[in-house]
Amino acid sequence: MMSNKFAKSGWKWSLLMLGAAAIAPLYLRNSTAATQTQGAGVPDTGAQLQAVVDELKTTNQKLDTLQKLLDSGKLQVQATINKEAPQ
């Protein structure tokens, strides 16, 4: 009876180890892939977002300057219509 129990538990242990051996490379590949992408020149999304925010601040400053110029009345805009252009 004991040998039968041992055989069943040994089979379960072997199955568990086989499953762990099958899953371990997948886990290790994913963890090393994340490390490789960080070092492989893949851009940091946080840094990209900060760059976009900085550009928006610069654009807003330029628009504020343009708005002040328009409000001062020192700027005149003259529009002409090109009759040869397709409409």
C-alpha positions in Angstrom: 0.0 0.0 0.0 2.8 2.4 0.9 4.6 1.8 -2.4 1.4 2.6 -4.3 1.0 5.9 -2.5 4.6 6.7 -3.1 4.2 5.9 -6.8 1.2 8.2 -7.1 2.8 11.1 -5.3 6.0 10.6 -7.3 4.0 10.8 -10.5 2.5 14.1 -9.3 5.9 15.4 -8.3 7.3 14.6 -11.7 4.4 16.3 -13.4 4.9 19.4 -11.2 8.6 19.5 -12.0 7.9 19.0 -15.7 5.4 21.9 -15.7 7.9 24.1 -13.8 10.6 23.2 -16.4 8.2 24.2 -19.2 7.1 27.5 -17.7 10.5 28.7 -16.3 12.0 29.6 -19.8 8.9 31.7 -20.6 9.3 33.6 -17.3 13.0 34.1 -17.7 12.7 35.2 -21.4 10.1 37.8 -20.4 12.2 39.2 -17.6 15.4 39.4 -19.7 13.4 40.9 -22.6 12.3 43.7 -20.4 15.9 44.4 -19.4 17.1 44.2 -22.9 14.5 46.7 -24.2 15.5 49.2 -21.5 19.1 49.0 -22.6 18.4 48.7 -26.3 17.5 52.3 -26.9 13.7 51.9 -26.5 12.4 55.4 -25.6 11.0 56.0 -22.1 7.4 56.9 -22.3 7.6 59.1 -19.2 10.5 61.1 -20.8 8.5 61.3 -24.0 5.5 62.7 -22.2 7.6 65.2 -20.4 9.1 66.4 -23.7 5.6 66.9 -25.1 4.6 68.9 -22.0 7.7 71.1 -22.4 6.9 71.7 -26.1 3.4 72.7 -25.2 4.7 75.2 -22.6 7.0 76.7 -25.3 4.1 76.9 -27.8 1.8 78.5 -25.2 4.5 81.1 -24.5 4.8 81.9 -28.2 1.0 82.1 -28.6 0.9 84.5 -25.6 3.5 86.8 -27.3 1.5 86.7 -30.5 -1.8 87.5 -28.6 -0.1 90.5 -26.9 1.1 91.7 -30.3 -2.4 91.4 -31.8 -4.0 93.1 -28.8 -1.6 96.0 -29.0 -2.8 97.0 -32.5 0.7 97.2 -33.8 0.1 94.3 -36.2 -1.8 94.7 -39.4 -2.9 91.8 -41.5 -3.7 92.2 -45.2 -5.2 89.3 -47.1 -5.3 88.9 -50.9 -7.3 86.4 -52.9 -5.5 84.6 -55.7 -8.0 84.3 -58.5 -5.9 81.7 -60.3 -6.0 79.3 -57.4 -8.5 76.4 -57.7 -11.4 76.6 -55.3 
